[in-house]
Amino acid sequence: MNGMQLRLEAKNLYLRVANVTRDNKSYVLLTAYDDTNNEFVLELTHEQAGWLEDQFYAANRRYEERLTNPQPADEPVHNPILAPTDRQEPSH
């Protein structure tokens, strides 16, 4: 995957997933939309869709864990997806 990052915040977001085969090529079509019909569509390979499914699974697990074991407000919640990958150390 290339180094593209995207962060969206949305409420009441719905997802539709479909397997599509066209011209002997198979891919996964992910459509996200909200109550006001704002929509974006992602065309993913099956490998990319599998990776995304794993990320959703991990995010749901972390969410459920926070519900059952809340952290104090002064402790940051670790999110490995949003962590910077090329952080440079400050020079002294």
N, C-alpha and C positions, 0 to 999 in steps of 0.2 A: 504494500500500500504506500502511496506517496504521502508526503508530510502535510497533507491538508487537515486542518482542524476546524471544527464547526461547533458552536455552542448555541443552542436554542432554548428559550424558556417559553413554555406554552402551558395553558390550562385547558383541560378538556380536549386533549389531543387524541385522535383516533388513528389507528394503524390498520392498513389493509396489506396483506402479503399474498402474492400470487407467483406460482411457477409459470414461466412463459417459455414456449419453444417457438422459435421463428427462424426460418432458413437453416434448419438443422443445428441451431445454437440454442442452448438452454440457459436461462438466467432467472433471477429472482427480482420481482418488481415490488418495491416497498412504497406505498403511498401513505403519507401522513396528512391529515386534514383536521380542521377544528370546526366549531359550531357556526362560524361565519364563512365557511367554504374556502378559507385560505388553504392552499394545498402545495405540497412539494412531492416530487417523485424521484426515487433513487433506483437505478438499475444496477444490481449487484451480481457478481459471480456467485456460485454456490459456496465457494470458500469464504468470500467476504460476508455472505449472509450467515454462515456458520459462526464466524468470528463475532458478528454483531449479536447473534443470538446468545453467545457466551457472555458478552458484555451486559446485555439486558438481564440475564440470569444472575450475574454477580451483583448488579445494581439492585435488583429486587431482594437478593439475599441481604445486602448491607442495609437496605431500607427496613426489612423485617427485623433485623438485628437491632437497629436503632429504636424500633418501637418497643422491643422487649427489654433492652438494656440501654436506656437513655444515658448519654454522656453529659457531664456538667457543661454549662454554657461557655465556660472559659477554655474548654479543650477543643481544638480544631478536629473536624471529622475528616479522616483520611479518604481521599478519592484518587485512586491511582490513575484513572483515565484523564483527569484534569491536571495532574502533576506535570510541571514542565520537564521536558526530557533533555534540554540542552542548557541547563542552568549554568551560568559561569560564576565562579567564586569571586567575591570582591578582592581587588588587589590592595595590598597594604603598603 
